[in-house]
Amino acid sequence: MRIAVITGASSGMGKQFALKLKDNFSVDEVWLIARNRDRLSETAENCGIPAKVFSMDLGDTNAYFEYINALKENNPDVALLVNCSGFGKFAAFCDTPMQDNLNMIDINCKALTAMTQLTLPYMHEGAKIVNVASVAAYQPIPYINVYAATKSYVLFFSRALNRELKSRKISVTAICPFWTKTAFFDRAINKDDKDVIVKKYAVLYDPEKVVDKAYKDVARGKEISIYGSYARFQCFLTKILPHKFVMNVWLSQQKLKNR
């Protein structure tokens, strides 16, 4: 049985990867993973191919047993793995509860690493791994520091793993979206905080378009996928400008320099 596995499939880009799967990959079944079973079931009903739902909190290592057992019982040929689970927080490091910071590392880094390692034995020549990083991976960002650092991990882990897996002819693509219209902001922003950290968004991209480009880049075996001219230009600037300067520009843009 040839399958795709998508985490974070209940909303945002993970949901878009699921809904657009049938137009981009030939698989017999898709395995959808997220915490919210109701929203996962909705995605499953609309993705147009047979789907298996795993209601799992990837921050809990005990939750992986259901997935491990399913792999052992079905012995699938995993053609595509999309690691899309993740979240961020917009706040000063010292104002963010320690558990929130640690949970970001657990979901954004540990869960992605675990899913990749558990799934790779079931992947063969021509298979694809998609890891959702961020434009934030290219620079240190005060007040979004833990999130940006976790996405740097995803980017560099993905690039290195892509090189390692060349001999097996399995490709790894890091998706680096800019600000995108998803439920990400519902969790990132503390609505009770009158002093909002992120006050300005240069542009907000459509998640469908981000995923459309991602699928095209994955098919081409590209190492990195970045949608939008503004996003690509910002990534270019972070490569040539001192990070101290880039951080000061960010702080000025968000009116945080005197905070």
C-alpha positions as CSV (number, residue, x, y, z in Angstrom):
1,M,0.0,0.0,0.0
2,R,1.4,3.4,-1.1
3,I,0.6,6.2,1.3
4,A,1.3,9.8,2.3
5,V,1.7,10.9,5.9
6,I,0.8,14.5,6.9
7,T,1.1,16.0,10.3
8,G,-0.7,19.2,11.4
9,A,-3.4,18.3,8.9
10,S,-6.3,19.7,10.8
11,S,-5.7,23.3,9.7
12,G,-3.5,25.8,7.9
13,M,-0.9,24.6,5.5
14,G,-1.1,21.0,6.7
15,K,-4.7,20.9,5.7
16,Q,-3.9,22.4,2.3
17,F,-1.2,19.7,1.8
18,A,-3.9,17.1,2.4
19,L,-6.6,18.7,0.2
20,K,-4.1,19.1,-2.7
21,L,-2.5,15.7,-2.3
22,K,-4.6,13.9,-4.9
23,D,-3.6,16.4,-7.6
24,N,0.1,16.1,-6.9
25,F,0.8,12.5,-5.7
26,S,-0.5,9.1,-6.6
27,V,-1.2,7.2,-3.3
28,D,-3.7,4.7,-2.1
29,E,-4.3,6.3,1.3
30,V,-3.3,9.3,3.3
31,W,-2.6,9.2,7.1
32,L,-3.6,12.5,8.7
33,I,-2.1,13.5,12.1
34,A,-3.1,16.3,14.5
35,R,-4.6,16.8,17.9
36,N,-8.2,17.8,16.9
37,R,-10.0,14.7,15.7
38,D,-13.1,16.6,14.5
39,R,-11.1,18.9,12.3
40,L,-9.0,16.0,11.1
41,S,-12.1,14.1,10.2
42,E,-13.3,17.1,8.2
43,T,-10.0,17.2,6.3
44,A,-10.3,13.4,5.7
45,E,-13.8,13.8,4.2
46,N,-12.6,16.5,1.8
47,C,-9.3,15.2,0.6
48,G,-10.7,13.0,-2.1
49,I,-8.8,9.8,-1.3
50,P,-9.1,7.2,1.5
51,A,-7.8,8.6,4.7
52,K,-6.8,7.3,8.1
53,V,-7.0,9.7,11.1
54,F,-4.6,9.7,14.0
55,S,-5.6,12.1,16.8
56,M,-2.2,12.5,18.4
57,D,-0.4,15.2,20.5
58,L,3.1,15.0,19.0
59,G,4.5,16.7,22.0
60,D,3.7,13.6,24.0
61,T,6.2,10.8,23.3
62,N,3.7,8.2,24.4
63,A,1.4,9.2,21.6
64,Y,3.7,7.8,19.0
65,F,2.9,4.1,19.8
66,E,-0.4,4.3,17.7
67,Y,1.6,5.5,14.7
68,I,4.4,3.0,15.3
69,N,1.9,0.1,15.5
70,A,0.1,1.2,12.4
71,L,3.4,1.2,10.5
72,K,4.3,-2.3,11.7
73,E,0.8,-3.7,11.0
74,N,0.4,-2.2,7.5
75,N,4.1,-2.1,6.3
76,P,3.2,0.7,3.9
77,D,5.3,2.2,1.2
78,V,5.5,5.9,2.3
79,A,5.8,8.0,-0.8
80,L,5.4,11.3,1.0
81,L,6.0,12.6,4.6
82,V,4.9,16.2,5.3
83,N,6.0,17.5,8.7
84,C,3.7,20.5,9.2
85,S,2.9,20.4,12.9
86,G,4.3,23.5,14.8
87,F,3.5,26.7,16.6
88,G,5.1,29.9,17.7
89,K,4.7,32.6,20.4
90,F,5.0,36.4,19.9
91,A,6.4,37.6,23.3
92,A,9.6,38.5,25.2
93,F,11.5,35.3,26.2
94,C,11.2,36.1,29.9
95,D,7.4,36.8,29.6
96,T,6.7,33.5,28.0
97,P,5.9,30.6,30.3
98,M,8.8,28.1,30.3
99,Q,6.5,25.3,29.3
100,D,5.4,27.2,26.2
101,N,9.0,27.6,25.1
102,L,9.8,24.0,25.8
103,N,6.6,22.9,24.0
104,M,7.8,24.8,20.9
105,I,11.0,22.9,20.9
106,D,9.1,19.6,21.4
107,I,6.7,20.2,18.6
108,N,8.8,22.1,16.1
109,C,12.0,20.1,16.5
110,K,11.6,16.9,18.4
111,A,8.3,15.8,16.9
112,L,9.6,16.5,13.3
113,T,12.8,14.6,14.0
114,A,10.8,11.6,15.5
115,M,8.3,11.4,12.7
116,T,11.1,11.5,10.2
117,Q,13.1,8.8,11.9
118,L,10.1,6.5,12.5
119,T,8.9,6.9,8.9
120,L,12.2,6.6,6.9
121,P,12.5,2.8,7.2
122,Y,9.2,2.6,5.2
123,M,10.4,5.1,2.5
124,H,12.0,4.0,-0.8
125,E,13.6,5.3,-3.9
126,G,11.6,8.4,-5.2
127,A,10.0,9.2,-1.8
128,K,9.8,12.8,-0.6
129,I,10.0,14.4,2.8
130,V,8.6,17.9,3.3
131,N,9.6,19.8,6.4
132,V,7.9,23.1,7.1
133,A,10.4,25.6,8.3
134,S,10.0,29.4,7.9
135,V,11.6,32.6,6.5
136,A,12.3,33.2,10.2
137,A,14.9,30.4,10.0
138,Y,17.3,32.7,8.2
139,Q,17.7,35.2,11.0
140,P,17.7,35.7,14.8
141,I,14.4,37.5,15.8
142,P,14.0,39.1,19.2
143,Y,10.6,38.5,20.7
144,I,10.1,35.5,18.5
145,N,13.4,34.0,19.4
146,V,12.6,30.4,20.4
147,Y,10.3,30.0,17.3
148,A,12.9,31.4,14.9
149,A,15.6,29.2,16.5
150,T,13.4,26.0,16.1
151,K,12.8,26.9,12.4
152,S,16.6,27.3,11.9
153,Y,16.9,23.7,13.2
154,V,14.3,22.5,10.7
155,L,16.0,24.2,7.8
156,F,19.5,23.0,8.5
157,F,18.4,19.5,9.5
158,S,16.4,19.2,6.3
159,R,19.3,20.4,4.1
160,A,21.7,18.0,5.7
161,L,19.3,15.1,5.6
162,N,18.7,15.8,1.9
163,R,22.4,15.3,1.3
164,E,22.5,12.1,3.4
165,L,19.6,10.5,1.6
166,K,20.9,11.1,-2.0
167,S,22.3,7.6,-2.2
168,R,18.8,6.3,-1.4
169,K,17.2,8.7,-3.9
170,I,14.9,10.2,-1.3
171,S,14.7,14.0,-1.4
172,V,14.0,16.4,1.5
173,T,12.5,19.8,0.9
174,A,12.3,22.6,3.5
175,I,9.3,24.9,3.0
176,C,10.1,28.4,4.2
177,P,6.9,30.5,4.2
178,F,6.6,34.1,5.1
179,W,3.6,35.5,7.0
180,T,0.7,33.3,5.9
181,K,-3.0,33.5,6.5
182,T,-3.5,30.6,8.9
183,A,-4.6,29.8,12.4
184,F,-0.9,30.2,13.4
185,F,-1.7,33.7,14.7
186,D,-4.5,32.4,17.0
187,R,-1.9,30.7,19.2
188,A,1.0,33.0,18.6
189,I,-0.7,36.2,19.8
190,N,-1.7,36.6,23.4
191,K,-5.0,38.4,23.0
192,D,-5.0,39.5,26.6
193,D,-1.7,41.4,26.1
194,K,-2.4,45.1,25.3
195,D,1.2,45.6,24.2
196,V,1.1,43.5,21.0
197,I,4.6,42.4,19.9
198,V,4.1,42.0,16.1
199,K,2.4,45.2,14.9
200,K,3.2,45.1,11.2
201,Y,3.0,42.4,8.6
202,A,4.7,43.4,5.3
203,V,2.5,40.9,3.4
204,L,0.2,38.0,4.3
205,Y,0.4,35.1,1.8
206,D,-2.4,32.7,0.8
207,P,-1.6,29.2,2.2
208,E,-3.0,27.6,-0.9
209,K,-0.5,29.4,-3.1
210,V,2.3,28.5,-0.7
211,V,1.4,24.8,-0.9
212,D,0.9,24.9,-4.6
213,K,4.5,26.1,-5.1
214,A,5.7,23.7,-2.5
215,Y,4.3,20.7,-4.3
216,K,6.0,21.9,-7.6
217,D,9.3,22.4,-5.8
218,V,9.0,19.0,-4.2
219,A,8.4,17.3,-7.6
220,R,11.5,19.0,-8.9
221,G,13.5,17.8,-5.9
222,K,14.4,21.3,-4.7
223,E,16.1,21.6,-1.4
224,I,14.2,24.8,-0.3
225,S,10.9,26.2,-1.4
226,I,10.1,29.9,-0.8
227,Y,6.9,31.4,-2.1
228,G,6.6,35.1,-3.0
229,S,9.1,37.8,-4.2
230,Y,9.0,39.6,-0.8
231,A,9.9,36.5,1.1
232,R,12.7,35.6,-1.3
233,F,14.1,39.1,-1.1
234,Q,14.1,39.1,2.7
235,C,16.0,35.7,2.7
236,F,18.5,37.2,0.3
237,L,19.1,40.2,2.5
238,T,19.6,38.1,5.6
239,K,22.4,36.3,3.8
240,I,24.3,39.5,2.9
241,L,23.6,41.9,5.8
242,P,24.9,41.6,9.3
243,H,22.4,40.0,11.6
244,K,22.8,42.8,14.1
245,F,21.6,45.2,11.5
246,V,18.7,42.9,10.4
247,M,17.6,42.6,14.1
248,N,17.6,46.4,14.5
249,V,15.5,46.8,11.3
250,W,13.0,44.2,12.7
251,L,12.8,46.0,16.1
252,S,12.3,49.4,14.4
253,Q,9.6,48.0,12.1
254,Q,7.7,46.6,15.1
255,K,8.4,49.7,17.3
256,L,10.3,47.6,19.8
257,K,13.7,49.3,19.9
258,N,12.9,51.2,23.1
259,R,11.0,48.4,24.8
